[in-house]
Amino acid sequence: MSHAPDMPQAVLFCCDHNAVRSPMAEGLMKQLHGHAVYVQSAGVMNDLEIDGFAIAVCAEVGVELSRHRTRSFEEMRDWGDDLEQFDLIVALSPASQRQAQEMARHAHIDVEYWPIMDPTGLGHGREDKLAAYRQSRDQIASRLRDRFPI
């Protein structure tokens, strides 16, 4: 499988809690490119479990998130994941963009910011909430297809 010239070998997706947007991006990217690209995700904080609505809307498109374990940048380092193994960090929230830029500054890692809507707290009732999460999922999927074409 040939890589596009700017196709990274390893991508880290990050957001605030690693519970909604970044795990969705990780799962969708793996679905898109399999093992051709090493993909992980992390959050600024790890204070939430993987979000049930994120699990539900990803299951609709064949992406399994229920086994995802949330983790912070700090935990990544503690568990021996070297940030320098990534060629690209994609930040999906302003706070994670700031932290990624701070950490990548000395490592020569590219940081991209994708303004993906945070669906948590949107909508009243299950159907409204699912619609908001689908919107975020589809925003991420669209950006992934544009940025990392097959």
LINHUSUL-V587288 format. One record per helix or strand of 3 or more residues. SS is the DSSP state (H for helix, E for strand). FROM is the first residue (numbers start at 1). LEN is the number of residues. If there is no record, write none. Layout:
ss=[SS:SS]
from=[FROM:FROM]
len=[LEN:LEN]
This chain:
ss=[E:H:E:H:H:H:E:H:E:H]
from=[10:21:38:52:73:83:88:94:110:126]
len=[6:13:6:8:6:3:4:11:4:22]
